[in-house]
């Protein structure tokens, strides 16, 4: 599948951004969007976002997430900036926000989630240990279901500043299971640059049975990974990914099992940040 936006997005892919609305698409209705209004150096709207303020103790990561505008701030130009910093007491601090909004991919319809993201301009060799991500997690984890049974879909991850993006599903049980945990099942795509890109996932539930439903990943309208229900081959597990409430997460982790740890060349600050222009969710036909 290929989608083409009805708005020209090329200009904002190559320049410093000011505020813009979530784009419109043929055959899709915008249901929810966050465009990060607000002055420079303010927290994002906490009616929409939980701002994490702790060390979550996962993945052997180093950072402590902080509800602090040093780590989580609106730019004043309609974007969100998540900024990692070295900290003499804690080692590293960084930013993570989780949406209070939840959505369910609807039967008989397509559901689309998308964000515009760019990375700070520090050179790649200074980003060892950086792990930015845009993803959705099953809301069941907020109600007692453990990971990965709650379901997780990573729409975009990249590690160590390398210009490779990853889309991944986590599901079922740990270790092993249908999704080969903790690795998960996924695909990758070259990232054109550290500047603005659009990352998208589409749940297609328009088929007559769950086995032929699909989840598809896109970078700038180009498909780079797809998974069908019959590849999971377990209705309950597939439902955890396609038919249950989900919420958005944006974060920059530091260190951990996948990227490894910062080294003597690793730089902190805005050059290591992830910046987000909008997050949007749509329903289609």
C-alpha positions in Angstrom: 0.0 0.0 0.0 1.2 3.5 -0.7 -0.4 6.7 0.7 0.2 10.2 -0.6 -0.5 13.2 1.6 -2.8 15.9 0.3 -0.5 18.4 1.8 3.0 19.0 0.5 5.3 17.8 3.3 8.6 18.2 1.4 9.3 21.7 2.7 9.3 20.7 6.3 11.4 17.7 5.7 14.4 20.0 4.9 14.1 23.1 7.0 13.8 24.2 10.6 10.2 23.7 11.5 7.5 26.0 12.8 4.1 24.8 13.9 2.1 22.7 11.5 -1.1 20.7 11.7 -1.2 17.0 11.3 -1.6 16.2 7.6 -4.8 15.1 5.9 -4.9 12.0 3.8 -7.4 10.7 1.2 -9.8 8.1 2.6 -8.7 8.8 6.2 -10.3 10.8 8.9 -8.2 12.4 11.6 -9.4 11.3 15.0 -6.8 12.6 17.4 -3.6 14.7 17.1 -1.0 16.4 19.3 0.8 19.3 17.7 2.7 20.4 20.8 1.6 24.0 21.2 3.1 26.1 23.9 6.0 28.5 24.6 9.6 27.6 24.5 10.9 25.6 27.5 7.4 24.5 28.8 6.2 21.0 29.6 3.8 19.5 27.1 0.0 19.4 27.9 -0.3 17.1 30.8 -4.0 16.7 30.1 -2.8 14.6 27.1 0.5 13.1 28.4 1.9 11.3 31.4 5.4 12.7 31.8 7.5 9.9 33.3 9.6 11.0 36.3 11.5 7.9 37.4 14.1 5.3 36.4 11.9 2.5 35.1 14.6 -0.2 35.5 14.1 -1.9 32.2 16.5 -3.1 29.4 19.6 -2.3 31.5 19.1 1.4 30.5 21.0 4.1 32.3 18.7 7.1 32.2 16.3 8.4 34.8 13.4 10.1 33.1 12.6 13.5 34.5 9.4 15.7 34.5 11.7 18.6 33.9 11.8 21.1 31.0 15.5 20.4 30.7 14.5 16.9 29.4 11.0 17.3 28.1 9.9 20.6 26.6 7.8 22.3 23.9 10.1 24.3 21.6 7.8 27.3 21.0 7.6 26.3 17.4 5.0 23.5 17.7 7.4 20.7 18.5 8.3 18.5 21.4 12.0 18.0 22.3 13.2 15.1 24.4 16.7 15.8 25.5 19.3 13.5 27.2 21.8 15.0 29.6 24.7 13.7 31.6 24.0 14.1 35.3 26.7 13.9 37.9 24.4 12.3 40.5 22.2 10.1 38.3 24.5 9.4 35.4 22.0 10.3 32.7 18.6 12.0 32.6 16.2 12.0 29.6 12.6 12.4 28.6 9.7 10.1 28.1 6.0 10.9 27.6 3.1 8.4 27.4 -0.3 9.4 26.0 -3.4 9.4 28.2 -5.3 8.9 24.9 -5.9 5.3 23.9 -7.3 3.9 20.7 -8.4 0.6 19.3 -7.9 -0.5 15.6 -11.4 -1.0 14.4 -12.8 -4.1 12.6 -13.7 -3.6 9.0 -11.5 -0.4 8.8 -7.9 0.7 8.5 -6.3 2.5 11.4 -3.3 4.7 11.0 -0.8 6.3 13.5 1.9 8.6 12.4 4.5 11.1 13.7 7.0 13.5 12.2 10.4 13.1 13.9 13.9 14.4 13.5 17.1 13.8 15.5 19.6 16.3 17.0 22.5 17.1 14.7 25.4 15.7 16.7 27.6 13.5 14.5 26.9 9.8 14.5 30.1 8.9 16.2 29.0 11.0 19.2 25.7 9.1 19.7 26.9 5.8 21.1 24.2 4.6 23.6 21.4 6.9 22.3 18.1 5.0 21.7 15.1 7.2 20.6 11.8 5.6 19.9 8.2 6.2 18.8 5.9 3.3 19.7 2.6 2.0 21.0 2.0 -0.3 23.9 -1.1 -2.3 24.9 -3.1 -0.4 27.5 -3.5 -3.8 29.3 -0.1 -3.2 30.8 -1.7 -0.4 32.9 -4.3 -2.9 34.2 -2.1 -5.9 35.3 -1.2 -7.7 32.1 2.6 -8.1 31.9 5.0 -7.5 29.0 5.0 -8.8 26.3 1.6 -10.2 26.6 0.1 -6.7 26.5 1.4 -6.3 23.0 3.9 -3.7 21.7 4.5 -2.2 18.3 7.6 -0.1 17.8 6.9 2.3 14.9 10.4 3.7 14.9 13.6 3.0 16.8 17.1 3.7 16.0 20.3 3.2 18.0 23.7 4.8 18.3 22.8 7.5 15.9 23.0 5.1 12.9 20.7 6.0 10.0 18.7 2.8 10.2 15.1 2.7 11.5 13.5 -0.4 12.9 9.9 -1.4 13.1 9.2 -4.3 15.5 6.4 -6.3 17.1 6.7 -7.7 20.7 4.1 -10.2 21.8 3.1 -13.4 23.6 5.6 -14.6 26.2 9.2 -13.9 27.4 11.6 -15.5 26.6 11.0 -17.0 23.1 7.4 -17.4 22.1 5.7 -16.4 18.9 7.6 -13.1 18.7 11.1 -14.5 19.6 11.5 -12.4 22.7 13.3 -10.3 23.6 14.3 -9.6 20.0 10.8 -9.4 18.6 9.8 -9.6 14.9 10.4 -6.7 12.6 12.1 -5.0 9.7 14.4 -2.1 9.0 14.8 0.8 6.6 17.6 3.3 5.8 16.8 6.8 7.1 17.6 9.5 4.6 19.0 11.9 7.2 18.7 13.1 10.7 16.2 15.7 9.5 12.4 15.4 9.5 10.8 12.1 8.4 7.3 10.7 8.7 6.9 7.4 10.5 3.6 5.5 10.1 2.0 2.2 11.0 -1.3 1.0 9.5 -3.6 -1.7 10.9 -5.7 -3.1 8.1 -8.7 -5.0 9.4 -10.8 -4.8 6.3 -10.5 -8.5 5.4 -13.1 -11.1 6.2 -10.9 -13.0 8.7 -8.1 -12.2 11.2 -5.6 -14.4 9.5 -5.4 -12.0 6.5 -5.4 -8.8 8.5 -2.1 -6.9 8.3 0.1 -4.5 10.2 2.3 -2.4 7.9 5.2 0.0 8.6 6.1 3.0 6.4 8.8 5.7 6.2 7.8 8.7 4.2 5.0 6.7 2.4 7.3 3.8 1.5 6.4 0.4 3.1 9.3 -1.3 4.8 7.7 -4.1 6.8 4.4 -6.0 7.0 3.1 -8.8 9.2 -0.1 -10.8 8.6 -2.3 -12.5 11.1 -1.5 -16.0 9.8 2.2 -15.3 10.4 1.4 -14.9 14.1 -1.1 -17.8 13.8 -2.6 -17.3 17.2 -5.9 -15.3 17.4 -5.4 -14.2 21.0 -1.9 -12.9 20.4 -2.9 -11.2 17.2 -5.8 -9.5 19.0 -3.4 -8.1 21.6 -1.7 -6.2 18.7 -4.8 -5.3 16.6 -8.0 -5.3 18.6 -7.2 -4.0 22.1 -6.6 -0.4 23.4 -3.2 1.1 22.6 -1.4 4.2 23.7 1.5 6.2 22.3 5.0 6.5 23.8 7.9 8.9 22.8 11.2 8.6 24.5 15.0 8.8 24.3 16.6 6.0 26.3 20.3 6.0 27.1 22.3 2.7 27.1 20.8 -0.7 27.5 21.0 -4.2 26.1 20.5 -3.2 22.5 22.6 -0.1 21.9 25.2 -0.7 24.6 26.5 2.2 26.7 27.8 5.7 26.0 31.5 6.0 25.5 34.1 8.8 25.8 32.8 10.3 22.5 29.1 10.4 23.5 27.7 13.9 23.7 24.5 15.0 25.5 22.2 17.9 24.9 20.1 19.1 22.0 22.4 17.6 19.5 21.4 14.2 20.9 17.6 14.9 21.2 14.6 13.5 19.4 12.2 16.2 18.2 8.6 15.5 17.4 6.4 17.7 15.2 3.0 15.9 15.6 1.5 12.6 16.6 -1.8 11.7 14.9 -4.2 8.8 14.7 -6.7 8.2 11.9 -9.5 5.9 10.9 -9.9 4.9 7.2 -12.2 2.8 5.0 
